[in-house]
Structure formats: structure tokens, C-alpha cells
Amino acid sequence: MKIYYSSKFLREYKKLSPTVKLLAEVKEEIFRNNPHDPKLKAHQLTGSLKGYWAFSIDSKTRIIFEFRSKLVTWFHSTGSHDIYKR
């Protein structure tokens, strides 16, 4: 699977702690192999984020993403639960 990163995602990713970045890399590898792996806790979003999905990096941090096709995904945002409000 090809993953593209929005400029917003890259800005937010830079602000994550080194520990969370390491976990994010592990979770991204799991995502590449199976985006619906239960370890990710991936779920569809609703409301203004309908059409987007999110998965957990850890108990506090999420990645919001969008399936563009079966082989292409965009990572749009990362951070705490507050990212759902942006």
C-alpha cells in the first residue's frame, strides 16, 4: 500500500515525542500489511469527518487517514483526541 502524507500531518508528526514516533512507525508497518488489523483499532469517523478513518498509535494519539483506493491512502492528521475537533 502506498501512503501519502499531507503537509498538515507532517507538521503535526514533527511535534510528537520520540517515543510516540517510534510507536507510529510500528503501527504504520502494521497498517501497510493490514489496515484493518485489530491492533490498530481502526474506525470510520462520522459527522464533519465522514469519509475519513482513524487508528490508534497509543491510548492518547491517533492518525486520521483516508482510503483513496485499495492501494493508496492519505494520512491527514495526527495528535490527541483534539484532532477530531479541528
mmCIF file as gemmi writes it, N, C-alpha and C atoms, coordinates in Angstrom:
data_model
loop_
_atom_site.group_PDB
_atom_site.id
_atom_site.type_symbol
_atom_site.label_atom_id
_atom_site.label_alt_id
_atom_site.label_comp_id
_atom_site.label_asym_id
_atom_site.label_entity_id
_atom_site.label_seq_id
_atom_site.pdbx_PDB_ins_code
_atom_site.Cartn_x
_atom_site.Cartn_y
_atom_site.Cartn_z
_atom_site.occupancy
_atom_site.B_iso_or_equiv
_atom_site.pdbx_formal_charge
_atom_site.auth_seq_id
_atom_site.auth_asym_id
_atom_site.pdbx_PDB_model_num
ATOM 1 N N . MET Axp A 1 ? 0.84 -1.179 0 1 0 ? 1 A 1
ATOM 2 C CA . MET Axp A 1 ? 0 0 0 1 0 ? 1 A 1
ATOM 3 C C . MET Axp A 1 ? 0.887 1.245 0 1 0 ? 1 A 1
ATOM 4 N N . LYS Axp A 2 ? 0.509 2.208 -0.813 1 0 ? 2 A 1
ATOM 5 C CA . LYS Axp A 2 ? 1.233 3.477 -0.886 1 0 ? 2 A 1
ATOM 6 C C . LYS Axp A 2 ? 0.555 4.467 0.062 1 0 ? 2 A 1
ATOM 7 N N . ILE Axp A 3 ? 1.352 5.097 0.915 1 0 ? 3 A 1
ATOM 8 C CA . ILE Axp A 3 ? 0.828 6.089 1.85 1 0 ? 3 A 1
ATOM 9 C C . ILE Axp A 3 ? 1.425 7.446 1.514 1 0 ? 3 A 1
ATOM 10 N N . TYR Axp A 4 ? 0.542 8.431 1.365 1 0 ? 4 A 1
ATOM 11 C CA . TYR Axp A 4 ? 0.965 9.813 1.163 1 0 ? 4 A 1
ATOM 12 C C . TYR Axp A 4 ? 0.682 10.582 2.451 1 0 ? 4 A 1
ATOM 13 N N . TYR Axp A 5 ? 1.464 11.611 2.693 1 0 ? 5 A 1
ATOM 14 C CA . TYR Axp A 5 ? 1.349 12.384 3.927 1 0 ? 5 A 1
ATOM 15 C C . TYR Axp A 5 ? 1.039 13.838 3.584 1 0 ? 5 A 1
ATOM 16 N N . SER Axp A 6 ? -0.045 14.36 4.144 1 0 ? 6 A 1
ATOM 17 C CA . SER Axp A 6 ? -0.373 15.773 3.916 1 0 ? 6 A 1
ATOM 18 C C . SER Axp A 6 ? 0.642 16.644 4.648 1 0 ? 6 A 1
ATOM 19 N N . SER Axp A 7 ? 0.764 17.891 4.225 1 0 ? 7 A 1
ATOM 20 C CA . SER Axp A 7 ? 1.694 18.809 4.894 1 0 ? 7 A 1
ATOM 21 C C . SER Axp A 7 ? 1.267 19.026 6.348 1 0 ? 7 A 1
ATOM 22 N N . LYS Axp A 8 ? -0.021 19.034 6.602 1 0 ? 8 A 1
ATOM 23 C CA . LYS Axp A 8 ? -0.524 19.169 7.975 1 0 ? 8 A 1
ATOM 24 C C . LYS Axp A 8 ? -0.063 17.987 8.823 1 0 ? 8 A 1
ATOM 25 N N . PHE Axp A 9 ? -0.191 16.782 8.28 1 0 ? 9 A 1
ATOM 26 C CA . PHE Axp A 9 ? 0.248 15.588 9.004 1 0 ? 9 A 1
ATOM 27 C C . PHE Axp A 9 ? 1.735 15.688 9.335 1 0 ? 9 A 1
ATOM 28 N N . LEU Axp A 10 ? 2.542 16.085 8.364 1 0 ? 10 A 1
ATOM 29 C CA . LEU Axp A 10 ? 3.989 16.166 8.584 1 0 ? 10 A 1
ATOM 30 C C . LEU Axp A 10 ? 4.335 17.193 9.659 1 0 ? 10 A 1
ATOM 31 N N . ARG Axp A 11 ? 3.646 18.323 9.666 1 0 ? 11 A 1
ATOM 32 C CA . ARG Axp A 11 ? 3.871 19.342 10.706 1 0 ? 11 A 1
ATOM 33 C C . ARG Axp A 11 ? 3.521 18.791 12.086 1 0 ? 11 A 1
ATOM 34 N N . GLU Axp A 12 ? 2.384 18.121 12.177 1 0 ? 12 A 1
ATOM 35 C CA . GLU Axp A 12 ? 1.939 17.571 13.458 1 0 ? 12 A 1
ATOM 36 C C . GLU Axp A 12 ? 2.839 16.424 13.909 1 0 ? 12 A 1
ATOM 37 N N . TYR Axp A 13 ? 3.278 15.619 12.957 1 0 ? 13 A 1
ATOM 38 C CA . TYR Axp A 13 ? 4.136 14.474 13.282 1 0 ? 13 A 1
ATOM 39 C C . TYR Axp A 13 ? 5.447 14.94 13.91 1 0 ? 13 A 1
ATOM 40 N N . LYS Axp A 14 ? 5.998 16.028 13.401 1 0 ? 14 A 1
ATOM 41 C CA . LYS Axp A 14 ? 7.255 16.566 13.941 1 0 ? 14 A 1
ATOM 42 C C . LYS Axp A 14 ? 7.136 16.92 15.418 1 0 ? 14 A 1
ATOM 43 N N . LYS Axp A 15 ? 5.944 17.258 15.86 1 0 ? 15 A 1
ATOM 44 C CA . LYS Axp A 15 ? 5.722 17.683 17.244 1 0 ? 15 A 1
ATOM 45 C C . LYS Axp A 15 ? 5.553 16.51 18.211 1 0 ? 15 A 1
ATOM 46 N N . LEU Axp A 16 ? 5.399 15.289 17.684 1 0 ? 16 A 1
ATOM 47 C CA . LEU Axp A 16 ? 5.228 14.127 18.554 1 0 ? 16 A 1
ATOM 48 C C . LEU Axp A 16 ? 6.529 13.806 19.278 1 0 ? 16 A 1
ATOM 49 N N . SER Axp A 17 ? 6.403 13.196 20.437 1 0 ? 17 A 1
ATOM 50 C CA . SER Axp A 17 ? 7.593 12.801 21.196 1 0 ? 17 A 1
ATOM 51 C C . SER Axp A 17 ? 8.308 11.663 20.462 1 0 ? 17 A 1
ATOM 52 N N . PRO Axp A 18 ? 9.601 11.487 20.704 1 0 ? 18 A 1
ATOM 53 C CA . PRO Axp A 18 ? 10.34 10.391 20.057 1 0 ? 18 A 1
ATOM 54 C C . PRO Axp A 18 ? 9.728 9.018 20.331 1 0 ? 18 A 1
ATOM 55 N N . THR Axp A 19 ? 9.216 8.809 21.527 1 0 ? 19 A 1
ATOM 56 C CA . THR Axp A 19 ? 8.591 7.527 21.868 1 0 ? 19 A 1
ATOM 57 C C . THR Axp A 19 ? 7.355 7.279 21.018 1 0 ? 19 A 1
ATOM 58 N N . VAL Axp A 20 ? 6.528 8.3 20.871 1 0 ? 20 A 1
ATOM 59 C CA . VAL Axp A 20 ? 5.298 8.166 20.074 1 0 ? 20 A 1
ATOM 60 C C . VAL Axp A 20 ? 5.651 7.987 18.601 1 0 ? 20 A 1
ATOM 61 N N . LYS Axp A 21 ? 6.682 8.669 18.125 1 0 ? 21 A 1
ATOM 62 C CA . LYS Axp A 21 ? 7.114 8.498 16.729 1 0 ? 21 A 1
ATOM 63 C C . LYS Axp A 21 ? 7.529 7.057 16.462 1 0 ? 21 A 1
ATOM 64 N N . LEU Axp A 22 ? 8.229 6.448 17.418 1 0 ? 22 A 1
ATOM 65 C CA . LEU Axp A 22 ? 8.644 5.051 17.272 1 0 ? 22 A 1
ATOM 66 C C . LEU Axp A 22 ? 7.421 4.137 17.19 1 0 ? 22 A 1
ATOM 67 N N . LEU Axp A 23 ? 6.46 4.36 18.076 1 0 ? 23 A 1
ATOM 68 C CA . LEU Axp A 23 ? 5.213 3.586 18.043 1 0 ? 23 A 1
ATOM 69 C C . LEU Axp A 23 ? 4.468 3.805 16.73 1 0 ? 23 A 1
ATOM 70 N N . ALA Axp A 24 ? 4.471 5.036 16.239 1 0 ? 24 A 1
ATOM 71 C CA . ALA Axp A 24 ? 3.788 5.354 14.979 1 0 ? 24 A 1
ATOM 72 C C . ALA Axp A 24 ? 4.396 4.568 13.823 1 0 ? 24 A 1
ATOM 73 N N . GLU Axp A 25 ? 5.712 4.432 13.813 1 0 ? 25 A 1
ATOM 74 C CA . GLU Axp A 25 ? 6.373 3.663 12.758 1 0 ? 25 A 1
ATOM 75 C C . GLU Axp A 25 ? 5.951 2.198 12.805 1 0 ? 25 A 1
ATOM 76 N N . VAL Axp A 26 ? 5.867 1.645 14.008 1 0 ? 26 A 1
ATOM 77 C CA . VAL Axp A 26 ? 5.427 0.251 14.168 1 0 ? 26 A 1
ATOM 78 C C . VAL Axp A 26 ? 3.991 0.101 13.675 1 0 ? 26 A 1
ATOM 79 N N . LYS Axp A 27 ? 3.126 1.02 14.092 1 0 ? 27 A 1
ATOM 80 C CA . LYS Axp A 27 ? 1.715 0.95 13.687 1 0 ? 27 A 1
ATOM 81 C C . LYS Axp A 27 ? 1.549 1.157 12.183 1 0 ? 27 A 1
ATOM 82 N N . GLU Axp A 28 ? 2.387 2.015 11.589 1 0 ? 28 A 1
ATOM 83 C CA . GLU Axp A 28 ? 2.303 2.223 10.142 1 0 ? 28 A 1
ATOM 84 C C . GLU Axp A 28 ? 2.658 0.938 9.395 1 0 ? 28 A 1
ATOM 85 N N . GLU Axp A 29 ? 3.633 0.212 9.891 1 0 ? 29 A 1
ATOM 86 C CA . GLU Axp A 29 ? 4.009 -1.059 9.251 1 0 ? 29 A 1
ATOM 87 C C . GLU Axp A 29 ? 2.857 -2.06 9.348 1 0 ? 29 A 1
ATOM 88 N N . ILE Axp A 30 ? 2.212 -2.117 10.503 1 0 ? 30 A 1
ATOM 89 C CA . ILE Axp A 30 ? 1.032 -2.98 10.656 1 0 ? 30 A 1
ATOM 90 C C . ILE Axp A 30 ? -0.048 -2.534 9.671 1 0 ? 30 A 1
ATOM 91 N N . PHE Axp A 31 ? -0.266 -1.225 9.572 1 0 ? 31 A 1
ATOM 92 C CA . PHE Axp A 31 ? -1.273 -0.663 8.669 1 0 ? 31 A 1
ATOM 93 C C . PHE Axp A 31 ? -0.986 -1.052 7.22 1 0 ? 31 A 1
ATOM 94 N N . ARG Axp A 32 ? 0.274 -0.966 6.81 1 0 ? 32 A 1
ATOM 95 C CA . ARG Axp A 32 ? 0.637 -1.317 5.427 1 0 ? 32 A 1
ATOM 96 C C . ARG Axp A 32 ? 0.289 -2.775 5.114 1 0 ? 32 A 1
ATOM 97 N N . ASN Axp A 33 ? 0.461 -3.648 6.093 1 0 ? 33 A 1
ATOM 98 C CA . ASN Axp A 33 ? 0.178 -5.069 5.895 1 0 ? 33 A 1
ATOM 99 C C . ASN Axp A 33 ? -1.309 -5.392 5.973 1 0 ? 33 A 1
ATOM 100 N N . ASN Axp A 34 ? -2.025 -4.685 6.86 1 0 ? 34 A 1
ATOM 101 C CA . ASN Axp A 34 ? -3.457 -4.915 7.016 1 0 ? 34 A 1
ATOM 102 C C . ASN Axp A 34 ? -4.09 -3.707 7.706 1 0 ? 34 A 1
ATOM 103 N N . PRO Axp A 35 ? -4.698 -2.795 6.948 1 0 ? 35 A 1
ATOM 104 C CA . PRO Axp A 35 ? -5.272 -1.584 7.535 1 0 ? 35 A 1
ATOM 105 C C . PRO Axp A 35 ? -6.381 -1.849 8.558 1 0 ? 35 A 1
ATOM 106 N N . HIS Axp A 36 ? -6.913 -3.057 8.563 1 0 ? 36 A 1
ATOM 107 C CA . HIS Axp A 36 ? -8 -3.383 9.488 1 0 ? 36 A 1
ATOM 108 C C . HIS Axp A 36 ? -7.541 -4.31 10.611 1 0 ? 36 A 1
ATOM 109 N N . ASP Axp A 37 ? -6.23 -4.396 10.822 1 0 ? 37 A 1
ATOM 110 C CA . ASP Axp A 37 ? -5.694 -5.212 11.913 1 0 ? 37 A 1
ATOM 111 C C . ASP Axp A 37 ? -6.281 -4.711 13.238 1 0 ? 37 A 1
ATOM 112 N N . PRO Axp A 38 ? -6.789 -5.616 14.074 1 0 ? 38 A 1
ATOM 113 C CA . PRO Axp A 38 ? -7.391 -5.201 15.35 1 0 ? 38 A 1
ATOM 114 C C . PRO Axp A 38 ? -6.449 -4.409 16.265 1 0 ? 38 A 1
ATOM 115 N N . LYS Axp A 39 ? -5.151 -4.597 16.123 1 0 ? 39 A 1
ATOM 116 C CA . LYS Axp A 39 ? -4.184 -3.863 16.953 1 0 ? 39 A 1
ATOM 117 C C . LYS Axp A 39 ? -4.267 -2.355 16.715 1 0 ? 39 A 1
ATOM 118 N N . LEU Axp A 40 ? -4.751 -1.963 15.546 1 0 ? 40 A 1
ATOM 119 C CA . LEU Axp A 40 ? -4.837 -0.541 15.199 1 0 ? 40 A 1
ATOM 120 C C . LEU Axp A 40 ? -6.089 0.138 15.75 1 0 ? 40 A 1
ATOM 121 N N . LYS Axp A 41 ? -7.103 -0.651 16.023 1 0 ? 41 A 1
ATOM 122 C CA . LYS Axp A 41 ? -8.399 -0.1 16.448 1 0 ? 41 A 1
ATOM 123 C C . LYS Axp A 41 ? -8.916 0.917 15.425 1 0 ? 41 A 1
ATOM 124 N N . ALA Axp A 42 ? -8.763 0.59 14.158 1 0 ? 42 A 1
ATOM 125 C CA . ALA Axp A 42 ? -9.206 1.483 13.078 1 0 ? 42 A 1
ATOM 126 C C . ALA Axp A 42 ? -10.728 1.577 13.073 1 0 ? 42 A 1
ATOM 127 N N . HIS Axp A 43 ? -11.226 2.788 12.843 1 0 ? 43 A 1
ATOM 128 C CA . HIS Axp A 43 ? -12.666 3 12.813 1 0 ? 43 A 1
ATOM 129 C C . HIS Axp A 43 ? -13.011 4.168 11.902 1 0 ? 43 A 1
ATOM 130 N N . GLN Axp A 44 ? -14.201 4.07 11.304 1 0 ? 44 A 1
ATOM 131 C CA . GLN Axp A 44 ? -14.703 5.152 10.462 1 0 ? 44 A 1
ATOM 132 C C . GLN Axp A 44 ? -15.136 6.307 11.345 1 0 ? 44 A 1
ATOM 133 N N . LEU Axp A 45 ? -14.941 7.512 10.837 1 0 ? 45 A 1
ATOM 134 C CA . LEU Axp A 45 ? -15.358 8.703 11.57 1 0 ? 45 A 1
ATOM 135 C C . LEU Axp A 45 ? -16.712 9.176 11.054 1 0 ? 45 A 1
ATOM 136 N N . THR Axp A 46 ? -17.368 9.982 11.843 1 0 ? 46 A 1
ATOM 137 C CA . THR Axp A 46 ? -18.706 10.458 11.484 1 0 ? 46 A 1
ATOM 138 C C . THR Axp A 46 ? -18.737 11.982 11.523 1 0 ? 46 A 1
ATOM 139 N N . GLY Axp A 47 ? -19.899 12.521 11.244 1 0 ? 47 A 1
ATOM 140 C CA . GLY Axp A 47 ? -20.078 13.974 11.291 1 0 ? 47 A 1
ATOM 141 C C . GLY Axp A 47 ? -19.262 14.673 10.231 1 0 ? 47 A 1
ATOM 142 N N . SER Axp A 48 ? -18.568 15.738 10.618 1 0 ? 48 A 1
ATOM 143 C CA . SER Axp A 48 ? -17.792 16.526 9.651 1 0 ? 48 A 1
ATOM 144 C C . SER Axp A 48 ? -16.595 15.75 9.107 1 0 ? 48 A 1
ATOM 145 N N . LEU Axp A 49 ? -16.244 14.64 9.758 1 0 ? 49 A 1
ATOM 146 C CA . LEU Axp A 49 ? -15.114 13.816 9.296 1 0 ? 49 A 1
ATOM 147 C C . LEU Axp A 49 ? -15.583 12.544 8.583 1 0 ? 49 A 1
ATOM 148 N N . LYS Axp A 50 ? -16.842 12.52 8.184 1 0 ? 50 A 1
ATOM 149 C CA . LYS Axp A 50 ? -17.367 11.37 7.453 1 0 ? 50 A 1
ATOM 150 C C . LYS Axp A 50 ? -16.519 11.142 6.202 1 0 ? 50 A 1
ATOM 151 N N . GLY Axp A 51 ? -16.181 9.899 5.935 1 0 ? 51 A 1
ATOM 152 C CA . GLY Axp A 51 ? -15.327 9.57 4.797 1 0 ? 51 A 1
ATOM 153 C C . GLY Axp A 51 ? -13.882 9.35 5.215 1 0 ? 51 A 1
ATOM 154 N N . TYR Axp A 52 ? -13.572 9.743 6.441 1 0 ? 52 A 1
ATOM 155 C CA . TYR Axp A 52 ? -12.232 9.544 6.985 1 0 ? 52 A 1
ATOM 156 C C . TYR Axp A 52 ? -12.258 8.417 8.01 1 0 ? 52 A 1
ATOM 157 N N . TRP Axp A 53 ? -11.089 7.912 8.294 1 0 ? 53 A 1
ATOM 158 C CA . TRP Axp A 53 ? -10.902 6.864 9.285 1 0 ? 53 A 1
ATOM 159 C C . TRP Axp A 53 ? -9.845 7.331 10.277 1 0 ? 53 A 1
ATOM 160 N N . ALA Axp A 54 ? -9.74 6.623 11.396 1 0 ? 54 A 1
ATOM 161 C CA . ALA Axp A 54 ? -8.677 6.901 12.366 1 0 ? 54 A 1
ATOM 162 C C . ALA Axp A 54 ? -8.184 5.584 12.94 1 0 ? 54 A 1
ATOM 163 N N . PHE Axp A 55 ? -6.915 5.565 13.332 1 0 ? 55 A 1
ATOM 164 C CA . PHE Axp A 55 ? -6.403 4.433 14.096 1 0 ? 55 A 1
ATOM 165 C C . PHE Axp A 55 ? -5.531 4.941 15.228 1 0 ? 55 A 1
ATOM 166 N N . SER Axp A 56 ? -5.346 4.078 16.22 1 0 ? 56 A 1
ATOM 167 C CA . SER Axp A 56 ? -4.628 4.449 17.435 1 0 ? 56 A 1
ATOM 168 C C . SER Axp A 56 ? -3.14 4.165 17.324 1 0 ? 56 A 1
ATOM 169 N N . ILE Axp A 57 ? -2.344 5.146 17.723 1 0 ? 57 A 1
ATOM 170 C CA . ILE Axp A 57 ? -0.904 4.925 17.897 1 0 ? 57 A 1
ATOM 171 C C . ILE Axp A 57 ? -0.68 4.423 19.321 1 0 ? 57 A 1
ATOM 172 N N . ASP Axp A 58 ? -1.275 5.118 20.278 1 0 ? 58 A 1
ATOM 173 C CA . ASP Axp A 58 ? -1.285 4.693 21.676 1 0 ? 58 A 1
ATOM 174 C C . ASP Axp A 58 ? -2.621 5.134 22.268 1 0 ? 58 A 1
ATOM 175 N N . SER Axp A 59 ? -2.749 5.089 23.57 1 0 ? 59 A 1
ATOM 176 C CA . SER Axp A 59 ? -4.049 5.407 24.174 1 0 ? 59 A 1
ATOM 177 C C . SER Axp A 59 ? -4.475 6.858 23.97 1 0 ? 59 A 1
ATOM 178 N N . LYS Axp A 60 ? -3.536 7.744 23.678 1 0 ? 60 A 1
ATOM 179 C CA . LYS Axp A 60 ? -3.859 9.164 23.531 1 0 ? 60 A 1
ATOM 180 C C . LYS Axp A 60 ? -3.736 9.694 22.104 1 0 ? 60 A 1
ATOM 181 N N . THR Axp A 61 ? -2.998 9.013 21.256 1 0 ? 61 A 1
ATOM 182 C CA . THR Axp A 61 ? -2.629 9.566 19.952 1 0 ? 61 A 1
ATOM 183 C C . THR Axp A 61 ? -3.286 8.799 18.815 1 0 ? 61 A 1
ATOM 184 N N . ARG Axp A 62 ? -3.797 9.539 17.84 1 0 ? 62 A 1
ATOM 185 C CA . ARG Axp A 62 ? -4.493 8.965 16.687 1 0 ? 62 A 1
ATOM 186 C C . ARG Axp A 62 ? -3.889 9.472 15.385 1 0 ? 62 A 1
ATOM 187 N N . ILE Axp A 63 ? -4.152 8.733 14.325 1 0 ? 63 A 1
ATOM 188 C CA . ILE Axp A 63 ? -3.868 9.188 12.965 1 0 ? 63 A 1
ATOM 189 C C . ILE Axp A 63 ? -5.186 9.174 12.207 1 0 ? 63 A 1
ATOM 190 N N . ILE Axp A 64 ? -5.514 10.295 11.58 1 0 ? 64 A 1
ATOM 191 C CA . ILE Axp A 64 ? -6.692 10.373 10.713 1 0 ? 64 A 1
ATOM 192 C C . ILE Axp A 64 ? -6.217 10.146 9.284 1 0 ? 64 A 1
ATOM 193 N N . PHE Axp A 65 ? -6.898 9.239 8.591 1 0 ? 65 A 1
ATOM 194 C CA . PHE Axp A 65 ? -6.49 8.893 7.234 1 0 ? 65 A 1
ATOM 195 C C . PHE Axp A 65 ? -7.7 8.715 6.337 1 0 ? 65 A 1
ATOM 196 N N . GLU Axp A 66 ? -7.4 8.602 5.051 1 0 ? 66 A 1
ATOM 197 C CA . GLU Axp A 66 ? -8.444 8.459 4.037 1 0 ? 66 A 1
ATOM 198 C C . GLU Axp A 66 ? -7.991 7.423 3.021 1 0 ? 66 A 1
ATOM 199 N N . PHE Axp A 67 ? -8.863 6.453 2.75 1 0 ? 67 A 1
ATOM 200 C CA . PHE Axp A 67 ? -8.598 5.498 1.675 1 0 ? 67 A 1
ATOM 201 C C . PHE Axp A 67 ? -8.946 6.175 0.358 1 0 ? 67 A 1
ATOM 202 N N . ARG Axp A 68 ? -7.986 6.317 -0.538 1 0 ? 68 A 1
ATOM 203 C CA . ARG Axp A 68 ? -8.268 6.874 -1.869 1 0 ? 68 A 1
ATOM 204 C C . ARG Axp A 68 ? -8.569 5.751 -2.86 1 0 ? 68 A 1
ATOM 205 N N . SER Axp A 69 ? -7.961 4.597 -2.628 1 0 ? 69 A 1
ATOM 206 C CA . SER Axp A 69 ? -8.218 3.394 -3.422 1 0 ? 69 A 1
ATOM 207 C C . SER Axp A 69 ? -7.74 2.215 -2.584 1 0 ? 69 A 1
ATOM 208 N N . LYS Axp A 70 ? -7.802 1.025 -3.153 1 0 ? 70 A 1
ATOM 209 C CA . LYS Axp A 70 ? -7.33 -0.142 -2.399 1 0 ? 70 A 1
ATOM 210 C C . LYS Axp A 70 ? -5.834 -0.093 -2.151 1 0 ? 70 A 1
ATOM 211 N N . LEU Axp A 71 ? -5.116 0.663 -2.971 1 0 ? 71 A 1
ATOM 212 C CA . LEU Axp A 71 ? -3.66 0.7 -2.86 1 0 ? 71 A 1
ATOM 213 C C . LEU Axp A 71 ? -3.105 2.043 -2.407 1 0 ? 71 A 1
ATOM 214 N N . VAL Axp A 72 ? -3.967 3.053 -2.261 1 0 ? 72 A 1
ATOM 215 C CA . VAL Axp A 72 ? -3.488 4.4 -1.919 1 0 ? 72 A 1
ATOM 216 C C . VAL Axp A 72 ? -4.254 4.944 -0.712 1 0 ? 72 A 1
ATOM 217 N N . THR Axp A 73 ? -3.498 5.433 0.254 1 0 ? 73 A 1
ATOM 218 C CA . THR Axp A 73 ? -4.058 6.04 1.463 1 0 ? 73 A 1
ATOM 219 C C . THR Axp A 73 ? -3.35 7.355 1.741 1 0 ? 73 A 1
ATOM 220 N N . TRP Axp A 74 ? -4.102 8.311 2.245 1 0 ? 74 A 1
ATOM 221 C CA . TRP Axp A 74 ? -3.528 9.596 2.676 1 0 ? 74 A 1
ATOM 222 C C . TRP Axp A 74 ? -3.634 9.704 4.184 1 0 ? 74 A 1
ATOM 223 N N . PHE Axp A 75 ? -2.525 10.026 4.852 1 0 ? 75 A 1
ATOM 224 C CA . PHE Axp A 75 ? -2.533 10.357 6.274 1 0 ? 75 A 1
ATOM 225 C C . PHE Axp A 75 ? -2.715 11.868 6.355 1 0 ? 75 A 1
ATOM 226 N N . HIS Axp A 76 ? -3.792 12.311 7.021 1 0 ? 76 A 1
ATOM 227 C CA . HIS Axp A 76 ? -4.141 13.731 7.043 1 0 ? 76 A 1
ATOM 228 C C . HIS Axp A 76 ? -3.756 14.457 8.325 1 0 ? 76 A 1
ATOM 229 N N . SER Axp A 77 ? -3.831 13.775 9.467 1 0 ? 77 A 1
ATOM 230 C CA . SER Axp A 77 ? -3.613 14.465 10.736 1 0 ? 77 A 1
ATOM 231 C C . SER Axp A 77 ? -3.188 13.464 11.797 1 0 ? 77 A 1
ATOM 232 N N . THR Axp A 78 ? -2.464 13.945 12.802 1 0 ? 78 A 1
ATOM 233 C CA . THR Axp A 78 ? -2.095 13.107 13.937 1 0 ? 78 A 1
ATOM 234 C C . THR Axp A 78 ? -2.048 13.951 15.198 1 0 ? 78 A 1
ATOM 235 N N . GLY Axp A 79 ? -2.338 13.315 16.309 1 0 ? 79 A 1
ATOM 236 C CA . GLY Axp A 79 ? -2.316 14.01 17.591 1 0 ? 79 A 1
ATOM 237 C C . GLY Axp A 79 ? -3.294 13.373 18.563 1 0 ? 79 A 1
ATOM 238 N N . SER Axp A 80 ? -3.598 14.104 19.635 1 0 ? 80 A 1
ATOM 239 C CA . SER Axp A 80 ? -4.525 13.61 20.651 1 0 ? 80 A 1
ATOM 240 C C . SER Axp A 80 ? -5.956 13.643 20.107 1 0 ? 80 A 1
ATOM 241 N N . HIS Axp A 81 ? -6.907 13.296 20.948 1 0 ? 81 A 1
ATOM 242 C CA . HIS Axp A 81 ? -8.311 13.309 20.534 1 0 ? 81 A 1
ATOM 243 C C . HIS Axp A 81 ? -8.766 14.679 20.03 1 0 ? 81 A 1
ATOM 244 N N . ASP Axp A 82 ? -8.025 15.715 20.356 1 0 ? 82 A 1
ATOM 245 C CA . ASP Axp A 82 ? -8.37 17.064 19.889 1 0 ? 82 A 1
ATOM 246 C C . ASP Axp A 82 ? -8.34 17.179 18.367 1 0 ? 82 A 1
ATOM 247 N N . ILE Axp A 83 ? -7.645 16.271 17.685 1 0 ? 83 A 1
ATOM 248 C CA . ILE Axp A 83 ? -7.594 16.364 16.219 1 0 ? 83 A 1
ATOM 249 C C . ILE Axp A 83 ? -8.973 16.181 15.602 1 0 ? 83 A 1
ATOM 250 N N . TYR Axp A 84 ? -9.885 15.54 16.321 1 0 ? 84 A 1
ATOM 251 C CA . TYR Axp A 84 ? -11.24 15.363 15.8 1 0 ? 84 A 1
ATOM 252 C C . TYR Axp A 84 ? -11.999 16.687 15.762 1 0 ? 84 A 1
ATOM 253 N N . LYS Axp A 85 ? -11.549 17.665 16.532 1 0 ? 85 A 1
ATOM 254 C CA . LYS Axp A 85 ? -12.241 18.953 16.624 1 0 ? 85 A 1
ATOM 255 C C . LYS Axp A 85 ? -11.733 19.971 15.617 1 0 ? 85 A 1
ATOM 256 N N . ARG Axp A 86 ? -10.615 19.69 14.957 1 0 ? 86 A 1
ATOM 257 C CA . ARG Axp A 86 ? -10.004 20.673 14.054 1 0 ? 86 A 1
ATOM 258 C C . ARG Axp A 86 ? -10.669 20.702 12.708 1 0 ? 86 A 1
